[in-house]
Amino acid sequence: MVEPKSDVPTFTTLNEFFVLLDPSYYADEELNQNVSLPLRLVNFLKNILTGCDPIFDEKDMLPFFMVNFFQMPMLLMDTCYANRPWKKIDF
């Protein structure tokens, strides 16, 4: 099992933004994120100010490169291989 080197909580900026906009679809029900807009905004700001998005961490560029140059091309190749329509890239 891989353990994180830091105690700083991590988040994905785009996911947090989408939870802010439409929690009924994007929110994690276990975390009870489907609350009023002001509370969602407070949670969003708290996560942004106290956490870290590994994709934008200048000390470790591997997550950025893996998402952009490995994960996305693999998702597109899998979509083509399975002969499914490509509608969006969902990380």
HTML snippet that shows the backbone in 3Dmol.js (N, CA, C, O; Angstrom):
<script src="https://3Dmol.org/build/3Dmol-min.js"></script>
<div id="view" style="width:600px;height:400px;position:relative"></div>
<script>
const pdb = `
ATOM      1  N   MET A   1       0.840  -1.186   0.000  1.00  0.00           N
ATOM      2  CA  MET A   1       0.000   0.000   0.000  1.00  0.00           C
ATOM      3  C   MET A   1       0.886   1.251   0.000  1.00  0.00           C
ATOM      4  O   MET A   1       1.890   1.312   0.710  1.00  0.00           O
ATOM      5  N   VAL A   2       0.506   2.232  -0.793  1.00  0.00           N
ATOM      6  CA  VAL A   2       1.262   3.473  -0.878  1.00  0.00           C
ATOM      7  C   VAL A   2       0.663   4.477   0.094  1.00  0.00           C
ATOM      8  O   VAL A   2      -0.535   4.756   0.057  1.00  0.00           O
ATOM      9  N   GLU A   3       1.495   5.005   0.949  1.00  0.00           N
ATOM     10  CA  GLU A   3       1.059   5.995   1.933  1.00  0.00           C
ATOM     11  C   GLU A   3       1.477   7.388   1.471  1.00  0.00           C
ATOM     12  O   GLU A   3       2.567   7.555   0.924  1.00  0.00           O
ATOM     13  N   PRO A   4       0.623   8.392   1.683  1.00  0.00           N
ATOM     14  CA  PRO A   4       1.010   9.753   1.301  1.00  0.00           C
ATOM     15  C   PRO A   4       2.160  10.267   2.163  1.00  0.00           C
ATOM     16  O   PRO A   4       2.279   9.914   3.337  1.00  0.00           O
ATOM     17  N   LYS A   5       3.005  11.107   1.562  1.00  0.00           N
ATOM     18  CA  LYS A   5       4.136  11.680   2.294  1.00  0.00           C
ATOM     19  C   LYS A   5       3.709  12.858   3.159  1.00  0.00           C
ATOM     20  O   LYS A   5       4.418  13.228   4.095  1.00  0.00           O
ATOM     21  N   SER A   6       2.578  13.440   2.859  1.00  0.00           N
ATOM     22  CA  SER A   6       2.140  14.652   3.543  1.00  0.00           C
ATOM     23  C   SER A   6       0.813  14.410   4.268  1.00  0.00           C
ATOM     24  O   SER A   6       0.014  13.561   3.876  1.00  0.00           O
ATOM     25  N   ASP A   7       0.610  15.173   5.322  1.00  0.00           N
ATOM     26  CA  ASP A   7      -0.656  15.113   6.046  1.00  0.00           C
ATOM     27  C   ASP A   7      -1.678  16.103   5.494  1.00  0.00           C
ATOM     28  O   ASP A   7      -2.806  16.164   5.982  1.00  0.00           O
ATOM     29  N   VAL A   8      -1.292  16.876   4.484  1.00  0.00           N
ATOM     30  CA  VAL A   8      -2.186  17.855   3.889  1.00  0.00           C
ATOM     31  C   VAL A   8      -3.262  17.107   3.093  1.00  0.00           C
ATOM     32  O   VAL A   8      -2.934  16.254   2.268  1.00  0.00           O
ATOM     33  N   PRO A   9      -4.541  17.415   3.332  1.00  0.00           N
ATOM     34  CA  PRO A   9      -5.598  16.735   2.563  1.00  0.00           C
ATOM     35  C   PRO A   9      -5.525  17.123   1.088  1.00  0.00           C
ATOM     36  O   PRO A   9      -5.229  18.267   0.743  1.00  0.00           O
ATOM     37  N   THR A  10      -5.799  16.158   0.238  1.00  0.00           N
ATOM     38  CA  THR A  10      -5.770  16.412  -1.198  1.00  0.00           C
ATOM     39  C   THR A  10      -7.181  16.456  -1.763  1.00  0.00           C
ATOM     40  O   THR A  10      -8.116  15.896  -1.190  1.00  0.00           O
ATOM     41  N   PHE A  11      -7.315  17.117  -2.874  1.00  0.00           N
ATOM     42  CA  PHE A  11      -8.594  17.244  -3.558  1.00  0.00           C
ATOM     43  C   PHE A  11      -8.314  17.422  -5.032  1.00  0.00           C
ATOM     44  O   PHE A  11      -7.176  17.673  -5.429  1.00  0.00           O
ATOM     45  N   THR A  12      -9.344  17.294  -5.842  1.00  0.00           N
ATOM     46  CA  THR A  12      -9.247  17.584  -7.263  1.00  0.00           C
ATOM     47  C   THR A  12     -10.047  18.853  -7.513  1.00  0.00           C
ATOM     48  O   THR A  12     -11.250  18.888  -7.256  1.00  0.00           O
ATOM     49  N   THR A  13      -9.398  19.882  -8.006  1.00  0.00           N
ATOM     50  CA  THR A  13     -10.020  21.194  -8.157  1.00  0.00           C
ATOM     51  C   THR A  13     -11.293  21.131  -8.991  1.00  0.00           C
ATOM     52  O   THR A  13     -12.316  21.702  -8.610  1.00  0.00           O
ATOM     53  N   LEU A  14     -11.235  20.442 -10.124  1.00  0.00           N
ATOM     54  CA  LEU A  14     -12.429  20.367 -10.971  1.00  0.00           C
ATOM     55  C   LEU A  14     -13.572  19.655 -10.271  1.00  0.00           C
ATOM     56  O   LEU A  14     -14.725  20.068 -10.395  1.00  0.00           O
ATOM     57  N   ASN A  15     -13.271  18.588  -9.536  1.00  0.00           N
ATOM     58  CA  ASN A  15     -14.325  17.890  -8.810  1.00  0.00           C
ATOM     59  C   ASN A  15     -14.951  18.798  -7.751  1.00  0.00           C
ATOM     60  O   ASN A  15     -16.173  18.837  -7.607  1.00  0.00           O
ATOM     61  N   GLU A  16     -14.127  19.514  -7.025  1.00  0.00           N
ATOM     62  CA  GLU A  16     -14.652  20.432  -6.005  1.00  0.00           C
ATOM     63  C   GLU A  16     -15.528  21.512  -6.645  1.00  0.00           C
ATOM     64  O   GLU A  16     -16.561  21.887  -6.091  1.00  0.00           O
ATOM     65  N   PHE A  17     -15.114  22.004  -7.803  1.00  0.00           N
ATOM     66  CA  PHE A  17     -15.896  23.013  -8.511  1.00  0.00           C
ATOM     67  C   PHE A  17     -17.250  22.446  -8.948  1.00  0.00           C
ATOM     68  O   PHE A  17     -18.277  23.111  -8.814  1.00  0.00           O
ATOM     69  N   PHE A  18     -17.248  21.223  -9.468  1.00  0.00           N
ATOM     70  CA  PHE A  18     -18.505  20.608  -9.907  1.00  0.00           C
ATOM     71  C   PHE A  18     -19.415  20.290  -8.720  1.00  0.00           C
ATOM     72  O   PHE A  18     -20.635  20.394  -8.846  1.00  0.00           O
ATOM     73  N   VAL A  19     -18.859  19.910  -7.585  1.00  0.00           N
ATOM     74  CA  VAL A  19     -19.667  19.686  -6.379  1.00  0.00           C
ATOM     75  C   VAL A  19     -20.325  21.001  -5.962  1.00  0.00           C
ATOM     76  O   VAL A  19     -21.478  21.013  -5.530  1.00  0.00           O
ATOM     77  N   LEU A  20     -19.599  22.088  -6.090  1.00  0.00           N
ATOM     78  CA  LEU A  20     -20.153  23.400  -5.778  1.00  0.00           C
ATOM     79  C   LEU A  20     -21.339  23.723  -6.678  1.00  0.00           C
ATOM     80  O   LEU A  20     -22.346  24.255  -6.209  1.00  0.00           O
ATOM     81  N   LEU A  21     -21.229  23.406  -7.969  1.00  0.00           N
ATOM     82  CA  LEU A  21     -22.278  23.732  -8.925  1.00  0.00           C
ATOM     83  C   LEU A  21     -23.480  22.783  -8.866  1.00  0.00           C
ATOM     84  O   LEU A  21     -24.625  23.235  -8.866  1.00  0.00           O
ATOM     85  N   ASP A  22     -23.225  21.469  -8.815  1.00  0.00           N
ATOM     86  CA  ASP A  22     -24.310  20.488  -8.870  1.00  0.00           C
ATOM     87  C   ASP A  22     -24.029  19.316  -7.927  1.00  0.00           C
ATOM     88  O   ASP A  22     -23.579  18.261  -8.373  1.00  0.00           O
ATOM     89  N   PRO A  23     -24.289  19.490  -6.634  1.00  0.00           N
ATOM     90  CA  PRO A  23     -23.975  18.425  -5.683  1.00  0.00           C
ATOM     91  C   PRO A  23     -24.842  17.179  -5.854  1.00  0.00           C
ATOM     92  O   PRO A  23     -24.431  16.088  -5.457  1.00  0.00           O
ATOM     93  N   SER A  24     -26.022  17.319  -6.430  1.00  0.00           N
ATOM     94  CA  SER A  24     -26.878  16.142  -6.589  1.00  0.00           C
ATOM     95  C   SER A  24     -26.252  15.116  -7.515  1.00  0.00           C
ATOM     96  O   SER A  24     -26.552  13.927  -7.406  1.00  0.00           O
ATOM     97  N   TYR A  25     -25.394  15.546  -8.418  1.00  0.00           N
ATOM     98  CA  TYR A  25     -24.753  14.628  -9.358  1.00  0.00           C
ATOM     99  C   TYR A  25     -23.311  14.306  -8.959  1.00  0.00           C
ATOM    100  O   TYR A  25     -22.882  13.160  -9.096  1.00  0.00           O
ATOM    101  N   TYR A  26     -22.561  15.286  -8.472  1.00  0.00           N
ATOM    102  CA  TYR A  26     -21.133  15.110  -8.248  1.00  0.00           C
ATOM    103  C   TYR A  26     -20.731  14.861  -6.801  1.00  0.00           C
ATOM    104  O   TYR A  26     -19.649  14.329  -6.555  1.00  0.00           O
ATOM    105  N   ALA A  27     -21.563  15.227  -5.847  1.00  0.00           N
ATOM    106  CA  ALA A  27     -21.156  15.152  -4.440  1.00  0.00           C
ATOM    107  C   ALA A  27     -21.082  13.719  -3.951  1.00  0.00           C
ATOM    108  O   ALA A  27     -21.788  12.836  -4.439  1.00  0.00           O
ATOM    109  N   ASP A  28     -20.220  13.510  -2.988  1.00  0.00           N
ATOM    110  CA  ASP A  28     -20.085  12.227  -2.321  1.00  0.00           C
ATOM    111  C   ASP A  28     -21.133  12.179  -1.213  1.00  0.00           C
ATOM    112  O   ASP A  28     -21.070  12.960  -0.264  1.00  0.00           O
ATOM    113  N   GLU A  29     -22.081  11.278  -1.330  1.00  0.00           N
ATOM    114  CA  GLU A  29     -23.186  11.229  -0.367  1.00  0.00           C
ATOM    115  C   GLU A  29     -22.702  10.942   1.050  1.00  0.00           C
ATOM    116  O   GLU A  29     -23.304  11.409   2.017  1.00  0.00           O
ATOM    117  N   GLU A  30     -21.623  10.183   1.180  1.00  0.00           N
ATOM    118  CA  GLU A  30     -21.098   9.856   2.502  1.00  0.00           C
ATOM    119  C   GLU A  30     -20.567  11.086   3.224  1.00  0.00           C
ATOM    120  O   GLU A  30     -20.566  11.126   4.454  1.00  0.00           O
ATOM    121  N   LEU A  31     -20.115  12.089   2.477  1.00  0.00           N
ATOM    122  CA  LEU A  31     -19.580  13.316   3.083  1.00  0.00           C
ATOM    123  C   LEU A  31     -20.653  14.367   3.301  1.00  0.00           C
ATOM    124  O   LEU A  31     -20.367  15.445   3.821  1.00  0.00           O
ATOM    125  N   ASN A  32     -21.886  14.067   2.909  1.00  0.00           N
ATOM    126  CA  ASN A  32     -23.018  14.978   3.081  1.00  0.00           C
ATOM    127  C   ASN A  32     -22.723  16.344   2.457  1.00  0.00           C
ATOM    128  O   ASN A  32     -22.840  17.374   3.121  1.00  0.00           O
ATOM    129  N   GLN A  33     -22.342  16.343   1.181  1.00  0.00           N
ATOM    130  CA  GLN A  33     -22.021  17.578   0.476  1.00  0.00           C
ATOM    131  C   GLN A  33     -23.237  18.182  -0.218  1.00  0.00           C
ATOM    132  O   GLN A  33     -23.139  19.259  -0.807  1.00  0.00           O
ATOM    133  N   ASN A  34     -24.362  17.516  -0.159  1.00  0.00           N
ATOM    134  CA  ASN A  34     -25.570  18.007  -0.823  1.00  0.00           C
ATOM    135  C   ASN A  34     -26.305  18.952   0.123  1.00  0.00           C
ATOM    136  O   ASN A  34     -27.381  18.626   0.625  1.00  0.00           O
ATOM    137  N   VAL A  35     -25.717  20.123   0.363  1.00  0.00           N
ATOM    138  CA  VAL A  35     -26.259  21.120   1.282  1.00  0.00           C
ATOM    139  C   VAL A  35     -26.503  22.422   0.522  1.00  0.00           C
ATOM    140  O   VAL A  35     -26.345  22.473  -0.697  1.00  0.00           O
ATOM    141  N   SER A  36     -26.879  23.448   1.229  1.00  0.00           N
ATOM    142  CA  SER A  36     -27.196  24.727   0.587  1.00  0.00           C
ATOM    143  C   SER A  36     -25.958  25.342  -0.074  1.00  0.00           C
ATOM    144  O   SER A  36     -24.822  25.000   0.256  1.00  0.00           O
ATOM    145  N   LEU A  37     -26.206  26.244  -1.000  1.00  0.00           N
ATOM    146  CA  LEU A  37     -25.122  26.888  -1.753  1.00  0.00           C
ATOM    147  C   LEU A  37     -24.119  27.612  -0.848  1.00  0.00           C
ATOM    148  O   LEU A  37     -22.916  27.457  -1.060  1.00  0.00           O
ATOM    149  N   PRO A  38     -24.552  28.397   0.152  1.00  0.00           N
ATOM    150  CA  PRO A  38     -23.553  29.055   1.012  1.00  0.00           C
ATOM    151  C   PRO A  38     -22.646  28.058   1.746  1.00  0.00           C
ATOM    152  O   PRO A  38     -21.446  28.297   1.885  1.00  0.00           O
ATOM    153  N   LEU A  39     -23.213  26.949   2.212  1.00  0.00           N
ATOM    154  CA  LEU A  39     -22.385  25.951   2.890  1.00  0.00           C
ATOM    155  C   LEU A  39     -21.455  25.246   1.917  1.00  0.00           C
ATOM    156  O   LEU A  39     -20.322  24.920   2.272  1.00  0.00           O
ATOM    157  N   ARG A  40     -21.918  25.005   0.690  1.00  0.00           N
ATOM    158  CA  ARG A  40     -21.056  24.410  -0.326  1.00  0.00           C
ATOM    159  C   ARG A  40     -19.912  25.362  -0.669  1.00  0.00           C
ATOM    160  O   ARG A  40     -18.777  24.928  -0.865  1.00  0.00           O
ATOM    161  N   LEU A  41     -20.208  26.646  -0.741  1.00  0.00           N
ATOM    162  CA  LEU A  41     -19.171  27.636  -1.023  1.00  0.00           C
ATOM    163  C   LEU A  41     -18.135  27.677   0.100  1.00  0.00           C
ATOM    164  O   LEU A  41     -16.938  27.767  -0.171  1.00  0.00           O
ATOM    165  N   VAL A  42     -18.579  27.611   1.348  1.00  0.00           N
ATOM    166  CA  VAL A  42     -17.652  27.578   2.483  1.00  0.00           C
ATOM    167  C   VAL A  42     -16.780  26.330   2.412  1.00  0.00           C
ATOM    168  O   VAL A  42     -15.570  26.413   2.622  1.00  0.00           O
ATOM    169  N   ASN A  43     -17.383  25.162   2.116  1.00  0.00           N
ATOM    170  CA  ASN A  43     -16.608  23.919   1.994  1.00  0.00           C
ATOM    171  C   ASN A  43     -15.604  24.011   0.856  1.00  0.00           C
ATOM    172  O   ASN A  43     -14.466  23.560   0.993  1.00  0.00           O
ATOM    173  N   PHE A  44     -16.014  24.588  -0.260  1.00  0.00           N
ATOM    174  CA  PHE A  44     -15.128  24.753  -1.414  1.00  0.00           C
ATOM    175  C   PHE A  44     -13.916  25.603  -1.033  1.00  0.00           C
ATOM    176  O   PHE A  44     -12.777  25.217  -1.297  1.00  0.00           O
ATOM    177  N   LEU A  45     -14.159  26.752  -0.417  1.00  0.00           N
ATOM    178  CA  LEU A  45     -13.066  27.643  -0.032  1.00  0.00           C
ATOM    179  C   LEU A  45     -12.163  26.997   1.012  1.00  0.00           C
ATOM    180  O   LEU A  45     -10.942  27.149   0.958  1.00  0.00           O
ATOM    181  N   LYS A  46     -12.758  26.275   1.962  1.00  0.00           N
ATOM    182  CA  LYS A  46     -11.960  25.588   2.983  1.00  0.00           C
ATOM    183  C   LYS A  46     -11.036  24.560   2.340  1.00  0.00           C
ATOM    184  O   LYS A  46      -9.859  24.479   2.689  1.00  0.00           O
ATOM    185  N   ASN A  47     -11.562  23.778   1.406  1.00  0.00           N
ATOM    186  CA  ASN A  47     -10.736  22.775   0.732  1.00  0.00           C
ATOM    187  C   ASN A  47      -9.621  23.418  -0.073  1.00  0.00           C
ATOM    188  O   ASN A  47      -8.480  22.956  -0.043  1.00  0.00           O
ATOM    189  N   ILE A  48      -9.946  24.481  -0.790  1.00  0.00           N
ATOM    190  CA  ILE A  48      -8.947  25.157  -1.626  1.00  0.00           C
ATOM    191  C   ILE A  48      -7.840  25.780  -0.769  1.00  0.00           C
ATOM    192  O   ILE A  48      -6.665  25.723  -1.131  1.00  0.00           O
ATOM    193  N   LEU A  49      -8.218  26.370   0.358  1.00  0.00           N
ATOM    194  CA  LEU A  49      -7.241  27.073   1.189  1.00  0.00           C
ATOM    195  C   LEU A  49      -6.426  26.151   2.089  1.00  0.00           C
ATOM    196  O   LEU A  49      -5.284  26.473   2.417  1.00  0.00           O
ATOM    197  N   THR A  50      -6.981  25.019   2.494  1.00  0.00           N
ATOM    198  CA  THR A  50      -6.266  24.156   3.436  1.00  0.00           C
ATOM    199  C   THR A  50      -5.698  22.901   2.801  1.00  0.00           C
ATOM    200  O   THR A  50      -4.862  22.230   3.407  1.00  0.00           O
ATOM    201  N   GLY A  51      -6.134  22.568   1.588  1.00  0.00           N
ATOM    202  CA  GLY A  51      -5.693  21.326   0.965  1.00  0.00           C
ATOM    203  C   GLY A  51      -4.727  21.565  -0.179  1.00  0.00           C
ATOM    204  O   GLY A  51      -4.208  22.665  -0.372  1.00  0.00           O
ATOM    205  N   CYS A  52      -4.505  20.503  -0.927  1.00  0.00           N
ATOM    206  CA  CYS A  52      -3.566  20.540  -2.037  1.00  0.00           C
ATOM    207  C   CYS A  52      -4.126  19.700  -3.178  1.00  0.00           C
ATOM    208  O   CYS A  52      -4.594  18.582  -2.962  1.00  0.00           O
ATOM    209  N   ASP A  53      -4.075  20.239  -4.385  1.00  0.00           N
ATOM    210  CA  ASP A  53      -4.435  19.473  -5.574  1.00  0.00           C
ATOM    211  C   ASP A  53      -3.140  18.903  -6.144  1.00  0.00           C
ATOM    212  O   ASP A  53      -2.305  19.662  -6.636  1.00  0.00           O
ATOM    213  N   PRO A  54      -2.953  17.588  -6.089  1.00  0.00           N
ATOM    214  CA  PRO A  54      -1.691  16.995  -6.551  1.00  0.00           C
ATOM    215  C   PRO A  54      -1.377  17.298  -8.015  1.00  0.00           C
ATOM    216  O   PRO A  54      -0.207  17.311  -8.398  1.00  0.00           O
ATOM    217  N   ILE A  55      -2.384  17.540  -8.829  1.00  0.00           N
ATOM    218  CA  ILE A  55      -2.139  17.820 -10.238  1.00  0.00           C
ATOM    219  C   ILE A  55      -1.405  19.154 -10.415  1.00  0.00           C
ATOM    220  O   ILE A  55      -0.655  19.325 -11.376  1.00  0.00           O
ATOM    221  N   PHE A  56      -1.617  20.087  -9.501  1.00  0.00           N
ATOM    222  CA  PHE A  56      -0.987  21.399  -9.601  1.00  0.00           C
ATOM    223  C   PHE A  56       0.127  21.604  -8.573  1.00  0.00           C
ATOM    224  O   PHE A  56       0.496  22.743  -8.285  1.00  0.00           O
ATOM    225  N   ASP A  57       0.659  20.528  -8.024  1.00  0.00           N
ATOM    226  CA  ASP A  57       1.736  20.614  -7.039  1.00  0.00           C
ATOM    227  C   ASP A  57       3.065  20.780  -7.761  1.00  0.00           C
ATOM    228  O   ASP A  57       3.503  19.870  -8.465  1.00  0.00           O
ATOM    229  N   GLU A  58       3.711  21.930  -7.596  1.00  0.00           N
ATOM    230  CA  GLU A  58       4.958  22.192  -8.316  1.00  0.00           C
ATOM    231  C   GLU A  58       6.122  21.351  -7.797  1.00  0.00           C
ATOM    232  O   GLU A  58       7.144  21.247  -8.474  1.00  0.00           O
ATOM    233  N   LYS A  59       5.996  20.753  -6.620  1.00  0.00           N
ATOM    234  CA  LYS A  59       7.066  19.913  -6.084  1.00  0.00           C
ATOM    235  C   LYS A  59       7.046  18.504  -6.671  1.00  0.00           C
ATOM    236  O   LYS A  59       8.074  17.828  -6.698  1.00  0.00           O
ATOM    237  N   ASP A  60       5.883  18.060  -7.141  1.00  0.00           N
ATOM    238  CA  ASP A  60       5.749  16.721  -7.716  1.00  0.00           C
ATOM    239  C   ASP A  60       4.932  16.829  -8.995  1.00  0.00           C
ATOM    240  O   ASP A  60       3.704  16.909  -8.950  1.00  0.00           O
ATOM    241  N   MET A  61       5.610  16.830 -10.125  1.00  0.00           N
ATOM    242  CA  MET A  61       4.941  17.020 -11.409  1.00  0.00           C
ATOM    243  C   MET A  61       4.387  15.717 -11.996  1.00  0.00           C
ATOM    244  O   MET A  61       3.704  15.750 -13.019  1.00  0.00           O
ATOM    245  N   LEU A  62       4.669  14.576 -11.368  1.00  0.00           N
ATOM    246  CA  LEU A  62       4.218  13.297 -11.910  1.00  0.00           C
ATOM    247  C   LEU A  62       2.700  13.211 -12.056  1.00  0.00           C
ATOM    248  O   LEU A  62       2.239  12.759 -13.104  1.00  0.00           O
ATOM    249  N   PRO A  63       1.889  13.620 -11.065  1.00  0.00           N
ATOM    250  CA  PRO A  63       0.430  13.542 -11.266  1.00  0.00           C
ATOM    251  C   PRO A  63      -0.040  14.364 -12.467  1.00  0.00           C
ATOM    252  O   PRO A  63      -0.922  13.923 -13.205  1.00  0.00           O
ATOM    253  N   PHE A  64       0.524  15.529 -12.669  1.00  0.00           N
ATOM    254  CA  PHE A  64       0.150  16.365 -13.812  1.00  0.00           C
ATOM    255  C   PHE A  64       0.434  15.643 -15.125  1.00  0.00           C
ATOM    256  O   PHE A  64      -0.423  15.586 -16.007  1.00  0.00           O
ATOM    257  N   PHE A  65       1.622  15.100 -15.248  1.00  0.00           N
ATOM    258  CA  PHE A  65       1.987  14.410 -16.485  1.00  0.00           C
ATOM    259  C   PHE A  65       1.197  13.119 -16.676  1.00  0.00           C
ATOM    260  O   PHE A  65       0.816  12.789 -17.799  1.00  0.00           O
ATOM    261  N   MET A  66       0.950  12.396 -15.606  1.00  0.00           N
ATOM    262  CA  MET A  66       0.215  11.135 -15.741  1.00  0.00           C
ATOM    263  C   MET A  66      -1.227  11.374 -16.182  1.00  0.00           C
ATOM    264  O   MET A  66      -1.744  10.636 -17.020  1.00  0.00           O
ATOM    265  N   VAL A  67      -1.873  12.384 -15.636  1.00  0.00           N
ATOM    266  CA  VAL A  67      -3.260  12.667 -16.035  1.00  0.00           C
ATOM    267  C   VAL A  67      -3.313  13.145 -17.478  1.00  0.00           C
ATOM    268  O   VAL A  67      -4.144  12.674 -18.254  1.00  0.00           O
ATOM    269  N   ASN A  68      -2.453  14.056 -17.840  1.00  0.00           N
ATOM    270  CA  ASN A  68      -2.526  14.669 -19.163  1.00  0.00           C
ATOM    271  C   ASN A  68      -1.919  13.828 -20.277  1.00  0.00           C
ATOM    272  O   ASN A  68      -2.398  13.867 -21.410  1.00  0.00           O
ATOM    273  N   PHE A  69      -0.871  13.068 -19.971  1.00  0.00           N
ATOM    274  CA  PHE A  69      -0.168  12.353 -21.032  1.00  0.00           C
ATOM    275  C   PHE A  69      -0.293  10.838 -20.945  1.00  0.00           C
ATOM    276  O   PHE A  69       0.228  10.135 -21.811  1.00  0.00           O
ATOM    277  N   PHE A  70      -0.964  10.318 -19.929  1.00  0.00           N
ATOM    278  CA  PHE A  70      -1.179   8.880 -19.838  1.00  0.00           C
ATOM    279  C   PHE A  70      -2.661   8.541 -19.672  1.00  0.00           C
ATOM    280  O   PHE A  70      -3.221   7.792 -20.473  1.00  0.00           O
ATOM    281  N   GLN A  71      -3.291   9.087 -18.638  1.00  0.00           N
ATOM    282  CA  GLN A  71      -4.680   8.715 -18.352  1.00  0.00           C
ATOM    283  C   GLN A  71      -5.630   9.112 -19.479  1.00  0.00           C
ATOM    284  O   GLN A  71      -6.418   8.283 -19.935  1.00  0.00           O
ATOM    285  N   MET A  72      -5.573  10.347 -19.930  1.00  0.00           N
ATOM    286  CA  MET A  72      -6.486  10.778 -21.001  1.00  0.00           C
ATOM    287  C   MET A  72      -6.286   9.993 -22.294  1.00  0.00           C
ATOM    288  O   MET A  72      -7.270   9.536 -22.876  1.00  0.00           O
ATOM    289  N   PRO A  73      -5.040   9.817 -22.773  1.00  0.00           N
ATOM    290  CA  PRO A  73      -4.893   9.000 -23.981  1.00  0.00           C
ATOM    291  C   PRO A  73      -5.375   7.557 -23.799  1.00  0.00           C
ATOM    292  O   PRO A  73      -5.939   6.970 -24.722  1.00  0.00           O
ATOM    293  N   MET A  74      -5.154   6.986 -22.611  1.00  0.00           N
ATOM    294  CA  MET A  74      -5.627   5.617 -22.372  1.00  0.00           C
ATOM    295  C   MET A  74      -7.153   5.550 -22.376  1.00  0.00           C
ATOM    296  O   MET A  74      -7.724   4.594 -22.901  1.00  0.00           O
ATOM    297  N   LEU A  75      -7.815   6.547 -21.802  1.00  0.00           N
ATOM    298  CA  LEU A  75      -9.282   6.573 -21.824  1.00  0.00           C
ATOM    299  C   LEU A  75      -9.803   6.691 -23.253  1.00  0.00           C
ATOM    300  O   LEU A  75     -10.777   6.033 -23.619  1.00  0.00           O
ATOM    301  N   LEU A  76      -9.158   7.523 -24.052  1.00  0.00           N
ATOM    302  CA  LEU A  76      -9.572   7.665 -25.446  1.00  0.00           C
ATOM    303  C   LEU A  76      -9.330   6.389 -26.242  1.00  0.00           C
ATOM    304  O   LEU A  76     -10.173   5.989 -27.045  1.00  0.00           O
ATOM    305  N   MET A  77      -8.182   5.746 -26.025  1.00  0.00           N
ATOM    306  CA  MET A  77      -7.907   4.489 -26.729  1.00  0.00           C
ATOM    307  C   MET A  77      -8.897   3.403 -26.308  1.00  0.00           C
ATOM    308  O   MET A  77      -9.351   2.627 -27.149  1.00  0.00           O
ATOM    309  N   ASP A  78      -9.238   3.337 -25.021  1.00  0.00           N
ATOM    310  CA  ASP A  78     -10.210   2.353 -24.548  1.00  0.00           C
ATOM    311  C   ASP A  78     -11.578   2.600 -25.176  1.00  0.00           C
ATOM    312  O   ASP A  78     -12.276   1.657 -25.547  1.00  0.00           O
ATOM    313  N   THR A  79     -11.954   3.861 -25.292  1.00  0.00           N
ATOM    314  CA  THR A  79     -13.232   4.207 -25.918  1.00  0.00           C
ATOM    315  C   THR A  79     -13.253   3.775 -27.381  1.00  0.00           C
ATOM    316  O   THR A  79     -14.244   3.224 -27.861  1.00  0.00           O
ATOM    317  N   CYS A  80     -12.160   4.029 -28.078  1.00  0.00           N
ATOM    318  CA  CYS A  80     -12.084   3.613 -29.483  1.00  0.00           C
ATOM    319  C   CYS A  80     -12.082   2.094 -29.611  1.00  0.00           C
ATOM    320  O   CYS A  80     -12.767   1.544 -30.473  1.00  0.00           O
ATOM    321  N   TYR A  81     -11.321   1.418 -28.764  1.00  0.00           N
ATOM    322  CA  TYR A  81     -11.228  -0.035 -28.812  1.00  0.00           C
ATOM    323  C   TYR A  81     -12.583  -0.687 -28.534  1.00  0.00           C
ATOM    324  O   TYR A  81     -12.933  -1.682 -29.168  1.00  0.00           O
ATOM    325  N   ALA A  82     -13.347  -0.129 -27.590  1.00  0.00           N
ATOM    326  CA  ALA A  82     -14.657  -0.684 -27.237  1.00  0.00           C
ATOM    327  C   ALA A  82     -15.746  -0.224 -28.202  1.00  0.00           C
ATOM    328  O   ALA A  82     -16.895  -0.650 -28.091  1.00  0.00           O
ATOM    329  N   ASN A  83     -15.389   0.640 -29.145  1.00  0.00           N
ATOM    330  CA  ASN A  83     -16.338   1.154 -30.136  1.00  0.00           C
ATOM    331  C   ASN A  83     -17.529   1.862 -29.477  1.00  0.00           C
ATOM    332  O   ASN A  83     -18.681   1.706 -29.883  1.00  0.00           O
ATOM    333  N   ARG A  84     -17.203   2.642 -28.446  1.00  0.00           N
ATOM    334  CA  ARG A  84     -18.219   3.447 -27.759  1.00  0.00           C
ATOM    335  C   ARG A  84     -18.144   4.874 -28.279  1.00  0.00           C
ATOM    336  O   ARG A  84     -17.077   5.321 -28.699  1.00  0.00           O
ATOM    337  N   PRO A  85     -19.252   5.592 -28.257  1.00  0.00           N
ATOM    338  CA  PRO A  85     -19.175   7.010 -28.659  1.00  0.00           C
ATOM    339  C   PRO A  85     -18.399   7.809 -27.615  1.00  0.00           C
ATOM    340  O   PRO A  85     -18.504   7.562 -26.413  1.00  0.00           O
ATOM    341  N   TRP A  86     -17.633   8.753 -28.092  1.00  0.00           N
ATOM    342  CA  TRP A  86     -16.863   9.603 -27.196  1.00  0.00           C
ATOM    343  C   TRP A  86     -17.662  10.866 -26.957  1.00  0.00           C
ATOM    344  O   TRP A  86     -17.878  11.659 -27.873  1.00  0.00           O
ATOM    345  N   LYS A  87     -18.105  11.052 -25.706  1.00  0.00           N
ATOM    346  CA  LYS A  87     -18.930  12.194 -25.355  1.00  0.00           C
ATOM    347  C   LYS A  87     -18.153  13.226 -24.531  1.00  0.00           C
ATOM    348  O   LYS A  87     -18.327  14.432 -24.707  1.00  0.00           O
ATOM    349  N   LYS A  88     -17.311  12.743 -23.647  1.00  0.00           N
ATOM    350  CA  LYS A  88     -16.542  13.644 -22.800  1.00  0.00           C
ATOM    351  C   LYS A  88     -15.378  12.882 -22.220  1.00  0.00           C
ATOM    352  O   LYS A  88     -15.355  11.652 -22.262  1.00  0.00           O
ATOM    353  N   ILE A  89     -14.415  13.596 -21.681  1.00  0.00           N
ATOM    354  CA  ILE A  89     -13.327  12.970 -20.947  1.00  0.00           C
ATOM    355  C   ILE A  89     -13.663  13.121 -19.483  1.00  0.00           C
ATOM    356  O   ILE A  89     -13.765  14.237 -18.973  1.00  0.00           O
ATOM    357  N   ASP A  90     -13.833  12.007 -18.810  1.00  0.00           N
ATOM    358  CA  ASP A  90     -14.180  12.014 -17.391  1.00  0.00           C
ATOM    359  C   ASP A  90     -13.038  11.422 -16.604  1.00  0.00           C
ATOM    360  O   ASP A  90     -12.733  10.237 -16.740  1.00  0.00           O
ATOM    361  N   PHE A  91     -12.401  12.238 -15.779  1.00  0.00           N
ATOM    362  CA  PHE A  91     -11.254  11.777 -15.017  1.00  0.00           C
ATOM    363  C   PHE A  91     -11.704  10.949 -13.847  1.00  0.00           C
ATOM    364  O   PHE A  91     -10.875  10.465 -13.077  1.00  0.00           O
TER     365      PHE A  91
END
`;
const viewer = $3Dmol.createViewer("view");
viewer.addModel(pdb, "pdb");
viewer.setStyle({}, {cartoon: {color: "spectrum"}});
viewer.zoomTo();
viewer.render();
</script>
